């Protein structure tokens, strides 16, 4: 992986991580177009730069995360993250195999887009206006919704926001809780991936050039994610999810065409 390629993938991660359009799917597409999808370091890089993105959440919502004595908030996140951690650990090898399948991404982008077209009408009677009113039961249910995001292309953001709205959260509260939940989820995923890489291919992590690329990638993802989160909250208040649904449908169809014409492998 070259510096330019690392920056491109990091920009894609920062732009898409918190939008309901699948950051993993877009990074798979980007790395495939750049011709580096099969590189073991690329797969590690795509997971590890999520740390930069989640740091943007901590910075933007620092009053929620600090002081650390806000135990109910942290306990809710712990309850909500448990299903994805458990299922993700058990199905780790299956998920890794799916990450190498652009056709899986294309299909899930398409199906998820169709769902987003109707989300605003399906869940239009919210009763939970603040994060403090989210119960542990709500958090656990949203956590099970998050498990859908283990399928590449589904979008963790889309799954958890839809799950939140199904639990009567407003669009904004559902989106913000999705951001909060991203912190322990992606921190755990990154830690697991790094530990696995250290045990199986330590030379990748001990390579100085790779460490520099990881540093640059996280920095770029952090800056871009800061801007993306602010845009998304403002856009969501005014327009809802329909535009994201149409984007996913067009992206999914385009990706299928590229795959079946042989332009993308």
NUVO-180555 format. One record per residue (C-alpha): residue in one letter; x, z, y; chain. Coordinates in pm, 1 decimal. Layout:
<recs>
resn=a, c1=X, c3=Z, c2=Y, chain=A
...
</recs>
This chain:
<recs>
resn=x, c1=0.0, c3=0.0, c2=0.0, chain=A
resn=x, c1=125.0, c3=-94.2, c2=344.5, chain=A
resn=x, c1=60.6, c3=93.5, c2=669.4, chain=A
resn=x, c1=-186.9, c3=-168.2, c2=793.6, chain=A
resn=x, c1=-385.6, c3=-145.4, c2=470.4, chain=A
resn=x, c1=-388.7, c3=234.4, c2=491.1, chain=A
resn=x, c1=-522.5, c3=224.8, c2=847.8, chain=A
resn=x, c1=-795.3, c3=-25.7, c2=755.9, chain=A
resn=x, c1=-918.3, c3=185.5, c2=464.3, chain=A
resn=x, c1=-902.8, c3=502.9, c2=676.4, chain=A
resn=x, c1=-1113.3, c3=337.8, c2=948.2, chain=A
resn=x, c1=-1366.5, c3=234.9, c2=684.5, chain=A
resn=x, c1=-1373.9, c3=594.4, c2=551.0, chain=A
resn=x, c1=-1417.5, c3=746.7, c2=897.0, chain=A
resn=x, c1=-1695.3, c3=503.5, c2=992.5, chain=A
resn=x, c1=-1894.2, c3=530.1, c2=671.8, chain=A
resn=x, c1=-1843.5, c3=881.2, c2=532.3, chain=A
resn=x, c1=-2133.5, c3=1037.8, c2=719.9, chain=A
resn=x, c1=-2355.3, c3=730.8, c2=746.9, chain=A
resn=x, c1=-2602.3, c3=667.0, c2=460.9, chain=A
resn=x, c1=-2424.0, c3=348.9, c2=353.0, chain=A
resn=x, c1=-2162.6, c3=478.2, c2=102.1, chain=A
resn=x, c1=-1805.3, c3=533.8, c2=212.4, chain=A
resn=x, c1=-1677.6, c3=503.5, c2=-145.3, chain=A
resn=x, c1=-1851.8, c3=170.4, c2=-188.9, chain=A
resn=x, c1=-1710.3, c3=34.0, c2=134.3, chain=A
resn=x, c1=-1358.4, c3=154.3, c2=52.0, chain=A
resn=x, c1=-1380.4, c3=-12.3, c2=-289.6, chain=A
resn=x, c1=-1484.5, c3=-336.6, c2=-120.4, chain=A
resn=x, c1=-1210.3, c3=-303.2, c2=143.3, chain=A
resn=x, c1=-935.9, c3=-231.6, c2=-110.4, chain=A
resn=x, c1=-1056.6, c3=-520.1, c2=-328.0, chain=A
resn=x, c1=-1044.1, c3=-761.4, c2=-33.5, chain=A
resn=x, c1=-697.9, c3=-629.8, c2=56.0, chain=A
resn=x, c1=-584.9, c3=-686.4, c2=-303.5, chain=A
resn=x, c1=-481.7, c3=-325.5, c2=-369.8, chain=A
resn=x, c1=-785.0, c3=-190.2, c2=-558.6, chain=A
resn=x, c1=-595.4, c3=-161.3, c2=-889.7, chain=A
resn=x, c1=-307.6, c3=38.6, c2=-738.5, chain=A
resn=x, c1=-317.3, c3=402.5, c2=-864.3, chain=A
resn=x, c1=-208.9, c3=530.5, c2=-523.8, chain=A
resn=x, c1=-497.5, c3=345.2, c2=-356.6, chain=A
resn=x, c1=-748.2, c3=534.0, c2=-573.1, chain=A
resn=x, c1=-583.0, c3=863.4, c2=-480.9, chain=A
resn=x, c1=-563.7, c3=766.5, c2=-113.7, chain=A
resn=x, c1=-935.7, c3=683.8, c2=-96.9, chain=A
resn=x, c1=-1023.4, c3=1036.9, c2=-210.5, chain=A
resn=x, c1=-758.7, c3=1231.0, c2=-18.4, chain=A
resn=x, c1=-834.2, c3=1084.4, c2=325.3, chain=A
resn=x, c1=-1177.0, c3=1244.2, c2=298.9, chain=A
resn=x, c1=-1000.8, c3=1562.6, c2=412.0, chain=A
resn=x, c1=-949.8, c3=1407.8, c2=753.4, chain=A
resn=x, c1=-1316.0, c3=1313.5, c2=772.5, chain=A
resn=x, c1=-1444.6, c3=1658.9, c2=675.1, chain=A
resn=x, c1=-1211.8, c3=1822.9, c2=925.4, chain=A
resn=x, c1=-1408.3, c3=1641.0, c2=1195.2, chain=A
resn=x, c1=-1721.1, c3=1828.8, c2=1079.6, chain=A
resn=x, c1=-1542.7, c3=2164.1, c2=1106.4, chain=A
resn=x, c1=-1422.1, c3=2076.6, c2=1456.6, chain=A
resn=x, c1=-1758.6, c3=1949.2, c2=1583.4, chain=A
resn=x, c1=-1954.9, c3=2236.8, c2=1430.0, chain=A
resn=x, c1=-1693.1, c3=2510.4, c2=1459.2, chain=A
resn=x, c1=-1955.2, c3=2762.9, c2=1572.3, chain=A
resn=x, c1=-2122.5, c3=2726.0, c2=1232.2, chain=A
resn=x, c1=-1801.7, c3=2762.1, c2=1032.5, chain=A
resn=x, c1=-1652.0, c3=3043.0, c2=1241.3, chain=A
resn=x, c1=-1645.0, c3=3336.4, c2=1226.5, chain=A
resn=x, c1=-1604.7, c3=3349.6, c2=849.3, chain=A
resn=x, c1=-1835.8, c3=3651.1, c2=836.9, chain=A
resn=x, c1=-2137.7, c3=3417.1, c2=839.7, chain=A
resn=x, c1=-2172.5, c3=3479.5, c2=465.5, chain=A
resn=x, c1=-2527.0, c3=3342.2, c2=426.1, chain=A
resn=x, c1=-2419.0, c3=3003.6, c2=559.7, chain=A
resn=x, c1=-2122.5, c3=2987.2, c2=322.1, chain=A
resn=x, c1=-2326.4, c3=3113.7, c2=27.1, chain=A
resn=x, c1=-2585.7, c3=2842.1, c2=87.8, chain=A
resn=x, c1=-2311.9, c3=2578.4, c2=80.2, chain=A
resn=x, c1=-2169.7, c3=2731.6, c2=-238.3, chain=A
resn=x, c1=-2510.6, c3=2718.5, c2=-408.1, chain=A
resn=x, c1=-2569.9, c3=2361.3, c2=-290.0, chain=A
resn=x, c1=-2230.0, c3=2229.3, c2=-399.5, chain=A
resn=x, c1=-2242.1, c3=2377.4, c2=-751.2, chain=A
resn=x, c1=-2446.6, c3=2102.7, c2=-926.5, chain=A
resn=x, c1=-2221.0, c3=1818.8, c2=-809.8, chain=A
resn=x, c1=-1903.8, c3=2011.0, c2=-895.9, chain=A
resn=x, c1=-2029.2, c3=2089.6, c2=-1246.3, chain=A
resn=x, c1=-2160.0, c3=1741.7, c2=-1326.8, chain=A
resn=x, c1=-1865.3, c3=1574.3, c2=-1154.6, chain=A
resn=x, c1=-1620.1, c3=1774.7, c2=-1366.7, chain=A
resn=x, c1=-1799.3, c3=1692.1, c2=-1693.1, chain=A
resn=x, c1=-1838.2, c3=1321.4, c2=-1611.6, chain=A
resn=x, c1=-1501.6, c3=1277.1, c2=-1436.7, chain=A
resn=x, c1=-1376.3, c3=994.5, c2=-1660.4, chain=A
resn=x, c1=-1708.1, c3=807.9, c2=-1643.4, chain=A
resn=x, c1=-1710.8, c3=832.4, c2=-1264.6, chain=A
resn=x, c1=-1351.2, c3=705.8, c2=-1245.1, chain=A
resn=x, c1=-1452.9, c3=405.2, c2=-1455.0, chain=A
resn=x, c1=-1749.3, c3=331.2, c2=-1228.6, chain=A
resn=x, c1=-1519.9, c3=346.2, c2=-924.7, chain=A
resn=x, c1=-1351.5, c3=32.2, c2=-1056.9, chain=A
resn=x, c1=-1678.5, c3=-161.5, c2=-1070.1, chain=A
resn=x, c1=-1776.2, c3=-350.8, c2=-753.0, chain=A
resn=x, c1=-2096.5, c3=-466.9, c2=-924.4, chain=A
resn=x, c1=-2207.5, c3=-103.0, c2=-958.5, chain=A
resn=x, c1=-2150.0, c3=-60.3, c2=-586.8, chain=A
resn=x, c1=-2347.1, c3=-377.1, c2=-507.6, chain=A
resn=x, c1=-2650.1, c3=-273.8, c2=-712.8, chain=A
resn=x, c1=-2661.5, c3=82.2, c2=-579.4, chain=A
resn=x, c1=-2617.3, c3=-38.9, c2=-221.6, chain=A
resn=x, c1=-2914.1, c3=-270.1, c2=-270.8, chain=A
resn=x, c1=-3140.9, c3=-15.5, c2=-439.0, chain=A
resn=x, c1=-3046.8, c3=258.7, c2=-192.4, chain=A
resn=x, c1=-3123.4, c3=24.9, c2=95.4, chain=A
resn=x, c1=-3474.7, c3=-39.9, c2=-34.0, chain=A
resn=x, c1=-3534.4, c3=336.6, c2=-55.2, chain=A
resn=x, c1=-3411.9, c3=392.4, c2=301.6, chain=A
resn=x, c1=-3671.1, c3=146.3, c2=432.4, chain=A
resn=x, c1=-3946.6, c3=391.2, c2=335.6, chain=A
resn=x, c1=-3782.9, c3=732.1, c2=382.1, chain=A
resn=x, c1=-3913.3, c3=793.5, c2=733.6, chain=A
resn=x, c1=-4273.2, c3=733.0, c2=622.8, chain=A
resn=x, c1=-4243.8, c3=923.2, c2=295.3, chain=A
resn=x, c1=-4113.0, c3=1243.1, c2=453.8, chain=A
resn=x, c1=-4275.5, c3=1255.2, c2=795.9, chain=A
resn=x, c1=-4409.7, c3=1611.4, c2=806.0, chain=A
resn=x, c1=-4102.8, c3=1838.5, c2=840.2, chain=A
resn=x, c1=-4143.6, c3=2212.7, c2=881.4, chain=A
resn=x, c1=-3780.4, c3=2331.3, c2=886.4, chain=A
resn=x, c1=-3636.4, c3=2290.3, c2=1234.2, chain=A
resn=x, c1=-3307.7, c3=2485.3, c2=1204.8, chain=A
resn=x, c1=-3033.6, c3=2541.3, c2=946.4, chain=A
resn=x, c1=-3109.5, c3=2915.1, c2=939.6, chain=A
resn=x, c1=-3450.7, c3=2843.9, c2=781.9, chain=A
resn=x, c1=-3295.7, c3=2659.1, c2=487.6, chain=A
resn=x, c1=-3331.3, c3=2885.0, c2=182.8, chain=A
resn=x, c1=-3102.6, c3=2905.2, c2=-120.3, chain=A
resn=x, c1=-3369.4, c3=2719.2, c2=-318.2, chain=A
resn=x, c1=-3367.1, c3=2438.6, c2=-61.3, chain=A
resn=x, c1=-2987.7, c3=2427.3, c2=-78.3, chain=A
resn=x, c1=-2983.6, c3=2409.9, c2=-459.7, chain=A
resn=x, c1=-3241.5, c3=2129.9, c2=-462.3, chain=A
resn=x, c1=-3040.4, c3=1932.1, c2=-208.2, chain=A
resn=x, c1=-2736.9, c3=1998.5, c2=-427.6, chain=A
resn=x, c1=-2906.6, c3=1828.3, c2=-720.9, chain=A
resn=x, c1=-2992.5, c3=1533.6, c2=-497.7, chain=A
resn=x, c1=-2624.3, c3=1513.5, c2=-409.3, chain=A
resn=x, c1=-2545.5, c3=1446.0, c2=-777.0, chain=A
resn=x, c1=-2689.4, c3=1096.0, c2=-729.6, chain=A
resn=x, c1=-2387.4, c3=1025.9, c2=-509.5, chain=A
resn=x, c1=-2160.1, c3=1049.4, c2=-813.1, chain=A
resn=x, c1=-2267.0, c3=688.5, c2=-869.9, chain=A
resn=x, c1=-2040.1, c3=474.3, c2=-646.5, chain=A
resn=x, c1=-2235.2, c3=299.9, c2=-373.8, chain=A
resn=x, c1=-2522.8, c3=549.4, c2=-370.8, chain=A
resn=x, c1=-2386.0, c3=744.0, c2=-69.7, chain=A
resn=x, c1=-2348.5, c3=1120.6, c2=-64.3, chain=A
resn=x, c1=-2484.2, c3=1125.3, c2=289.1, chain=A
resn=x, c1=-2796.5, c3=926.2, c2=197.2, chain=A
resn=x, c1=-2866.5, c3=1133.8, c2=-115.6, chain=A
resn=x, c1=-2836.7, c3=1470.0, c2=60.9, chain=A
resn=x, c1=-3025.8, c3=1365.8, c2=374.6, chain=A
resn=x, c1=-3313.3, c3=1226.1, c2=167.1, chain=A
resn=x, c1=-3303.7, c3=1543.2, c2=-42.3, chain=A
resn=x, c1=-3319.8, c3=1751.7, c2=273.0, chain=A
resn=x, c1=-3613.2, c3=1556.2, c2=411.7, chain=A
resn=x, c1=-3790.8, c3=1589.7, c2=77.1, chain=A
resn=x, c1=-3746.8, c3=1966.0, c2=123.0, chain=A
resn=x, c1=-3923.4, c3=1944.1, c2=463.0, chain=A
resn=x, c1=-3611.1, c3=1947.3, c2=682.6, chain=A
resn=x, c1=-3622.9, c3=1740.7, c2=1000.3, chain=A
resn=x, c1=-3402.7, c3=1430.8, c2=1004.4, chain=A
resn=x, c1=-3146.4, c3=1598.9, c2=1229.6, chain=A
resn=x, c1=-3131.6, c3=1924.5, c2=1032.5, chain=A
resn=x, c1=-3107.9, c3=1730.3, c2=705.3, chain=A
resn=x, c1=-2823.6, c3=1520.9, c2=848.1, chain=A
resn=x, c1=-2635.6, c3=1824.0, c2=978.2, chain=A
resn=x, c1=-2672.8, c3=2013.2, c2=649.6, chain=A
resn=x, c1=-2542.5, c3=1700.7, c2=477.0, chain=A
resn=x, c1=-2235.5, c3=1716.8, c2=702.4, chain=A
resn=x, c1=-2183.6, c3=2086.9, c2=625.6, chain=A
resn=x, c1=-2220.7, c3=2027.4, c2=252.0, chain=A
resn=x, c1=-1959.9, c3=1752.1, c2=269.7, chain=A
resn=x, c1=-1689.5, c3=2008.9, c2=350.2, chain=A
resn=x, c1=-1682.2, c3=2204.2, c2=20.1, chain=A
resn=x, c1=-1781.2, c3=1897.2, c2=-182.9, chain=A
resn=x, c1=-1501.4, c3=1672.6, c2=-63.4, chain=A
resn=x, c1=-1247.7, c3=1952.3, c2=-37.5, chain=A
resn=x, c1=-1307.2, c3=2028.3, c2=-406.3, chain=A
resn=x, c1=-1297.0, c3=1659.8, c2=-503.0, chain=A
resn=x, c1=-972.0, c3=1607.5, c2=-314.2, chain=A
resn=x, c1=-812.1, c3=1919.5, c2=-458.0, chain=A
resn=x, c1=-907.8, c3=1818.9, c2=-812.1, chain=A
resn=x, c1=-777.5, c3=1465.5, c2=-760.6, chain=A
resn=x, c1=-447.1, c3=1590.4, c2=-618.2, chain=A
resn=x, c1=-399.6, c3=1838.2, c2=-903.4, chain=A
resn=x, c1=-478.0, c3=1569.0, c2=-1159.4, chain=A
resn=x, c1=-234.7, c3=1328.7, c2=-993.9, chain=A
resn=x, c1=36.9, c3=1594.8, c2=-979.9, chain=A
resn=x, c1=0.8, c3=1658.8, c2=-1352.5, chain=A
resn=x, c1=-18.1, c3=1295.5, c2=-1465.7, chain=A
resn=x, c1=170.1, c3=1089.7, c2=-1204.1, chain=A
resn=x, c1=376.6, c3=1332.9, c2=-990.0, chain=A
resn=x, c1=598.9, c3=1051.0, c2=-864.2, chain=A
resn=x, c1=306.8, c3=920.3, c2=-656.6, chain=A
resn=x, c1=279.1, c3=1246.7, c2=-462.4, chain=A
resn=x, c1=652.0, c3=1299.7, c2=-431.8, chain=A
resn=x, c1=705.0, c3=956.6, c2=-277.3, chain=A
resn=x, c1=790.3, c3=999.2, c2=92.9, chain=A
resn=x, c1=624.3, c3=671.3, c2=198.0, chain=A
resn=x, c1=304.6, c3=769.5, c2=18.4, chain=A
resn=x, c1=298.3, c3=1106.9, c2=194.4, chain=A
resn=x, c1=334.4, c3=934.0, c2=531.0, chain=A
resn=x, c1=46.8, c3=698.6, c2=445.8, chain=A
resn=x, c1=-169.3, c3=996.5, c2=345.7, chain=A
resn=x, c1=-88.8, c3=1168.6, c2=676.1, chain=A
resn=x, c1=-171.4, c3=860.0, c2=882.9, chain=A
resn=x, c1=-485.3, c3=794.4, c2=678.9, chain=A
resn=x, c1=-619.6, c3=1144.8, c2=730.3, chain=A
resn=x, c1=-548.9, c3=1134.1, c2=1103.7, chain=A
resn=x, c1=-724.1, c3=798.3, c2=1148.2, chain=A
resn=x, c1=-1019.9, c3=907.6, c2=932.7, chain=A
resn=x, c1=-1052.3, c3=1228.1, c2=1137.8, chain=A
resn=x, c1=-1063.6, c3=1049.0, c2=1474.9, chain=A
resn=x, c1=-1302.8, c3=776.3, c2=1361.8, chain=A
resn=x, c1=-1532.8, c3=1024.7, c2=1183.4, chain=A
resn=x, c1=-1563.6, c3=1232.0, c2=1502.6, chain=A
resn=x, c1=-1705.6, c3=929.4, c2=1681.9, chain=A
resn=x, c1=-1922.2, c3=821.2, c2=1388.2, chain=A
resn=x, c1=-2094.7, c3=1160.3, c2=1355.2, chain=A
resn=x, c1=-2186.3, c3=1169.6, c2=1724.5, chain=A
resn=x, c1=-2322.2, c3=813.9, c2=1704.0, chain=A
resn=x, c1=-2520.9, c3=882.0, c2=1387.7, chain=A
resn=x, c1=-2702.8, c3=1191.1, c2=1516.6, chain=A
resn=x, c1=-2804.1, c3=1012.7, c2=1836.7, chain=A
resn=x, c1=-2913.2, c3=698.4, c2=1653.5, chain=A
resn=x, c1=-3107.7, c3=894.5, c2=1392.0, chain=A
resn=x, c1=-3311.9, c3=1076.2, c2=1656.9, chain=A
resn=x, c1=-3429.4, c3=748.6, c2=1809.6, chain=A
resn=x, c1=-3446.9, c3=499.6, c2=1524.6, chain=A
resn=x, c1=-3450.8, c3=664.7, c2=1182.1, chain=A
resn=x, c1=-3312.4, c3=503.3, c2=866.7, chain=A
resn=x, c1=-3466.2, c3=155.5, c2=853.7, chain=A
resn=x, c1=-3170.6, c3=-28.7, c2=1007.0, chain=A
resn=x, c1=-2933.4, c3=136.7, c2=760.3, chain=A
resn=x, c1=-3166.4, c3=28.1, c2=481.0, chain=A
resn=x, c1=-3153.5, c3=-336.1, c2=588.6, chain=A
resn=x, c1=-2776.0, c3=-314.1, c2=627.1, chain=A
resn=x, c1=-2739.3, c3=-184.9, c2=270.6, chain=A
resn=x, c1=-2966.2, c3=-457.5, c2=133.5, chain=A
resn=x, c1=-2770.1, c3=-731.7, c2=311.3, chain=A
resn=x, c1=-2436.8, c3=-575.5, c2=208.4, chain=A
resn=x, c1=-2549.9, c3=-542.5, c2=-153.0, chain=A
resn=x, c1=-2670.5, c3=-901.9, c2=-176.8, chain=A
resn=x, c1=-2355.5, c3=-1030.4, c2=-4.7, chain=A
resn=x, c1=-2137.7, c3=-833.9, c2=-245.0, chain=A
resn=x, c1=-2325.3, c3=-970.2, c2=-547.8, chain=A
resn=x, c1=-2275.0, c3=-1324.7, c2=-417.8, chain=A
resn=x, c1=-1902.2, c3=-1262.8, c2=-366.3, chain=A
resn=x, c1=-1870.6, c3=-1123.5, c2=-717.9, chain=A
resn=x, c1=-2061.5, c3=-1400.3, c2=-894.6, chain=A
resn=x, c1=-1881.9, c3=-1674.7, c2=-702.0, chain=A
resn=x, c1=-1548.7, c3=-1524.3, c2=-801.1, chain=A
resn=x, c1=-1441.1, c3=-1450.2, c2=-442.7, chain=A
resn=x, c1=-1429.4, c3=-1077.8, c2=-521.1, chain=A
resn=x, c1=-1316.2, c3=-936.1, c2=-853.2, chain=A
</recs>
